[in-house]
Amino acid sequence: MPYLWAAEIFGLLLPILFHGVYGLYISGPSRPNVIRYSNGRNWAYFMQRVTGVIAFAYIIFHVLNTRVWALMVKGSGITFTDMAEKLSSAPVFMFYVIGILASTFHLSNGIWSFSITWGLVQSEQGQRQLAMFSVLLFVVLSIVGLDITSAFVMEKSVLTALGL
């Protein structure tokens, strides 16, 4: 793909880097009221900040561990076998699980929060429907992400058991 590098830099790297750095900047002075006012939205606000930090660290680790590693070490793209090997390490696998769950929560809750804050959904019924959609999105994306990640480990286990 002749312009893959441009798409990766301008369509992925720069927007994610901006969002991550700006998110860290605004999370620093934020003071969630989860202890004083322990309601669902305060917890969602707090978890949005926590999962944002985790997701940013996970994305950096994932890009370095896959794309950058493959280009620097192999001079080509990462293969299924490379990824299966990386995920066969229990700490790496657990970090991927935590990173996927943090990323899917951050996205799902972010859609809800963005839609309410910017006035896209104003009615109480609309907000409830959006909340249900956000929970469904979190569950579906989490299942898909965890299924894909575990497939690498399962495939490697099967191949190892077969002596391949």
C-alpha distance (Angstrom), angle and dihedral (degrees) to the residues before:
residue distance angle dihedral
M1 . . .
P2 3.80 . .
Y3 3.82 98.9 .
L4 3.80 99.9 33.0
W5 3.80 91.3 114.6
A6 3.83 90.8 55.7
A7 3.81 92.1 48.8
E8 3.80 90.9 48.1
I9 3.80 94.1 48.4
F10 3.81 100.9 39.6
G11 3.80 100.2 27.6
L12 3.80 100.0 39.3
L13 3.80 117.3 7.8
L14 3.81 101.5 46.8
P15 3.84 97.3 41.7
I16 3.82 92.5 46.1
L17 3.79 91.7 44.7
F18 3.82 91.4 49.8
H19 3.81 92.6 46.6
G20 3.80 92.2 46.6
V21 3.80 97.4 46.3
Y22 3.81 92.9 43.1
G23 3.81 89.8 46.7
L24 3.80 90.9 53.0
Y25 3.80 89.1 48.1
I26 3.81 94.5 53.7
S27 3.82 93.8 39.1
G28 3.79 93.1 58.9
P29 3.81 98.7 72.0
S30 3.83 96.1 29.7
R31 3.79 115.3 116.7
P32 3.80 113.3 -161.4
N33 3.79 116.5 -155.3
V34 3.80 96.9 -141.4
I35 3.81 94.0 127.9
R36 3.78 97.5 43.5
Y37 3.83 98.1 36.7
S38 3.77 108.1 22.9
N39 3.79 102.3 -170.1
G40 3.79 129.9 134.3
R41 3.79 97.9 -100.4
N42 3.81 93.1 50.1
W43 3.80 88.8 52.6
A44 3.81 90.3 47.2
Y45 3.83 89.7 51.5
F46 3.81 90.6 49.7
M47 3.82 93.2 45.5
Q48 3.82 90.6 47.9
R49 3.80 88.2 61.1
V50 3.82 94.9 42.9
T51 3.81 94.6 46.2
G52 3.79 90.5 45.6
V53 3.80 91.0 59.3
I54 3.82 91.8 44.8
A55 3.82 92.9 45.7
F56 3.82 92.0 49.1
A57 3.81 91.3 51.1
Y58 3.81 90.0 45.6
I59 3.81 93.7 50.2
I60 3.81 91.6 49.1
F61 3.81 90.5 48.4
H62 3.81 92.4 45.8
V63 3.82 94.3 50.0
L64 3.80 92.7 45.8
N65 3.81 92.0 44.1
T66 3.80 94.7 49.1
R67 3.80 119.1 18.1
V68 3.80 100.3 26.7
W69 3.82 93.8 39.0
A70 3.80 92.0 49.7
L71 3.80 93.2 49.5
M72 3.81 95.3 44.1
V73 3.81 99.5 40.6
K74 3.80 104.5 27.3
G75 3.77 102.6 21.3
S76 3.81 89.7 -133.7
G77 3.79 141.2 63.3
I78 3.77 125.2 -59.1
T79 3.80 116.0 -94.9
F80 3.78 132.7 -144.6
T81 3.80 88.9 -106.4
D82 3.83 91.6 52.4
M83 3.79 91.4 51.6
A84 3.81 92.8 45.3
E85 3.80 89.1 52.1
K86 3.82 92.5 50.1
L87 3.81 93.1 47.7
S88 3.81 92.6 48.7
S89 3.82 86.4 78.7
A90 3.82 107.3 91.5
P91 3.85 95.5 -142.6
V92 3.82 91.7 49.3
F93 3.81 91.6 46.5
M94 3.82 91.6 49.8
F95 3.80 91.1 47.8
Y96 3.81 88.7 52.8
V97 3.82 91.0 50.0
I98 3.81 91.8 49.8
G99 3.81 91.2 43.3
I100 3.80 93.2 50.6
L101 3.80 92.8 48.6
A102 3.81 91.7 46.0
S103 3.82 92.0 47.9
T104 3.80 94.9 48.1
F105 3.81 92.3 47.1
H106 3.80 91.6 46.8
L107 3.81 91.3 50.9
S108 3.81 95.7 44.2
N109 3.79 96.1 44.7
G110 3.81 89.9 41.6
I111 3.80 91.0 57.1
W112 3.80 90.1 51.8
S113 3.80 94.0 45.5
F114 3.82 94.0 44.4
S115 3.81 92.2 49.1
I116 3.81 92.8 50.7
T117 3.81 97.1 40.5
W118 3.80 93.6 49.5
G119 3.80 92.8 45.2
L120 3.80 96.4 -115.1
V121 3.81 90.4 130.2
Q122 3.78 114.2 31.6
S123 3.79 110.1 155.9
E124 3.79 121.2 86.8
Q125 3.80 91.0 -124.2
G126 3.81 91.3 49.7
Q127 3.78 90.9 50.2
R128 3.82 91.0 51.1
Q129 3.80 90.9 49.5
L130 3.79 90.9 48.0
A131 3.81 89.6 49.5
M132 3.83 89.9 53.2
F133 3.81 90.1 47.7
S134 3.82 90.3 49.6
V135 3.81 92.2 51.2
L136 3.81 90.6 47.3
L137 3.81 90.8 48.5
F138 3.82 90.4 50.3
V139 3.81 92.4 49.9
V140 3.82 95.6 45.6
L141 3.81 95.7 45.1
S142 3.81 91.4 44.8
I143 3.80 92.2 51.6
V144 3.80 92.2 47.4
G145 3.81 93.6 46.4
L146 3.80 94.2 46.4
D147 3.80 91.6 44.8
I148 3.80 92.0 52.8
T149 3.80 92.1 46.1
S150 3.81 93.6 48.3
A151 3.82 90.5 47.1
F152 3.80 89.3 67.3
V153 3.80 91.0 53.9
M154 3.81 94.5 43.0
E155 3.80 93.0 48.8
K156 3.79 91.2 49.5
S157 3.83 90.0 49.5
V158 3.80 91.6 51.1
L159 3.81 92.8 47.4
T160 3.81 91.4 47.0
A161 3.81 91.2 49.2
L162 3.80 89.5 51.1
G163 3.80 90.6 49.6
L164 3.80 93.5 -116.9
